[in-house]
Amino acid sequence: MSRLHDAARTEARPIGVSVILSAGLRRLLPGSPDGPQRRTLAAGATLGDLLAAIGITTATDVTAAVDGELAERGTPLRDGAEVMLLVPMEGGAAAEGEATTRNAVKVVAVNRERSSPKP
């Protein structure tokens, strides 16, 4: 085999993730669209890499769910991952239907269940 062919085979493909930003986070990031965003990252990227690509600094207090599970900045991302990002808001208890960490994990899990093929 040629070196060119071997190099192409070992080159990692980028991954695509779906990102949902809470309304509070969209306010912090002017120009962020409503609804899910599609982001492309290098293979082996972590949640921290995604946050940096979006423009979220390490100083920003953010809660993340990756595929329905709470995640830290070091969490590796896979191709097709669903990421929900929330920032804490001041105030009382969450109103019905308001985005909270608990709701974020439930919503992502339900969406994943609905999109899974049925046996």
C-alpha positions as CSV (number, residue, x, y, z in Angstrom):
1,M,0.0,0.0,0.0
2,S,1.1,3.5,-0.6
3,R,1.9,6.0,2.2
4,L,-0.9,8.2,0.9
5,H,-3.4,5.4,1.2
6,D,-2.2,4.5,4.7
7,A,-2.4,8.1,5.9
8,A,-5.9,8.5,4.6
9,R,-7.0,5.4,6.4
10,T,-5.6,6.5,9.8
11,E,-7.0,10.1,9.5
12,A,-9.8,10.6,12.0
13,R,-13.1,11.9,10.7
14,P,-14.8,14.9,12.3
15,I,-17.8,14.3,14.5
16,G,-21.2,16.1,14.4
17,V,-23.1,16.9,17.5
18,S,-26.5,18.5,18.1
19,V,-26.5,21.4,20.6
20,I,-29.5,23.0,22.4
21,L,-28.8,26.2,24.3
22,S,-31.1,27.4,27.1
23,A,-32.7,30.8,26.7
24,G,-30.4,32.2,29.4
25,L,-27.3,31.0,27.5
26,R,-28.6,32.3,24.2
27,R,-28.8,35.8,25.8
28,L,-25.2,35.5,26.8
29,L,-24.2,34.5,23.3
30,P,-25.6,37.1,20.9
31,G,-26.5,35.7,17.5
32,S,-27.2,32.2,18.8
33,P,-30.2,30.7,17.0
34,D,-33.2,29.2,18.6
35,G,-33.5,25.4,18.5
36,P,-30.9,22.8,18.0
37,Q,-27.6,23.7,16.4
38,R,-25.4,21.3,14.5
39,R,-21.7,21.6,15.3
40,T,-18.7,19.8,13.7
41,L,-15.7,19.0,15.9
42,A,-12.5,17.0,15.6
43,A,-12.6,13.3,16.5
44,G,-11.8,12.9,20.1
45,A,-13.3,16.2,21.1
46,T,-14.6,16.8,24.6
47,L,-17.5,18.8,26.0
48,G,-14.9,21.5,26.9
49,D,-13.8,21.7,23.2
50,L,-17.4,22.2,22.2
51,L,-17.9,24.9,24.8
52,A,-14.8,26.7,23.6
53,A,-16.0,26.4,19.9
54,I,-19.4,28.0,20.9
55,G,-17.6,30.8,22.8
56,I,-18.4,29.7,26.4
57,T,-15.4,30.4,28.6
58,T,-14.3,28.3,31.6
59,A,-15.5,31.1,33.8
60,T,-19.1,30.5,32.7
61,D,-21.1,28.3,35.1
62,V,-22.8,25.9,32.8
63,T,-24.7,22.6,33.3
64,A,-24.5,20.1,30.5
65,A,-26.3,16.9,29.6
66,V,-24.7,14.7,26.9
67,D,-27.1,12.0,25.6
68,G,-29.3,12.5,28.6
69,E,-26.5,12.2,31.2
70,L,-25.0,15.1,33.2
71,A,-21.6,15.8,31.9
72,E,-18.3,17.6,32.8
73,R,-16.1,19.6,30.5
74,G,-13.8,16.5,30.1
75,T,-16.6,14.3,28.9
76,P,-15.7,12.9,25.4
77,L,-18.3,13.4,22.7
78,R,-19.3,10.9,20.1
79,D,-20.6,11.4,16.6
80,G,-24.3,12.1,16.8
81,A,-24.3,13.1,20.5
82,E,-27.1,15.4,21.8
83,V,-25.8,18.1,24.0
84,M,-28.1,20.4,26.1
85,L,-26.5,23.4,27.8
86,L,-28.0,25.4,30.7
87,V,-26.9,28.3,32.8
88,P,-28.2,28.9,36.3
89,M,-30.8,31.6,36.7
90,E,-31.6,33.6,39.8
91,G,-35.1,33.3,41.2
92,G,-37.5,30.9,42.7
93,A,-38.6,27.5,41.8
94,A,-38.9,26.6,38.1
95,A,-42.2,27.2,36.5
96,E,-43.9,24.3,34.8
97,G,-42.2,23.5,31.5
98,E,-39.2,25.7,32.2
99,A,-35.7,24.4,31.4
100,T,-34.0,22.9,34.4
101,T,-31.2,20.4,34.6
102,R,-33.7,17.6,35.6
103,N,-35.9,18.5,32.6
104,A,-32.9,18.7,30.3
105,V,-31.9,15.1,31.2
106,K,-35.5,13.9,30.8
107,V,-36.1,15.7,27.5
108,V,-32.9,14.3,25.9
109,A,-33.6,10.8,27.2
110,V,-37.2,10.9,25.8
111,N,-36.0,12.3,22.4
112,R,-33.4,9.5,22.2
113,E,-36.0,6.9,23.0
114,R,-38.4,8.2,20.4
115,S,-35.7,8.2,17.7
116,S,-34.5,4.7,18.5
117,P,-35.6,2.0,16.1
118,K,-38.3,-0.3,17.4
119,P,-37.6,-4.0,17.4
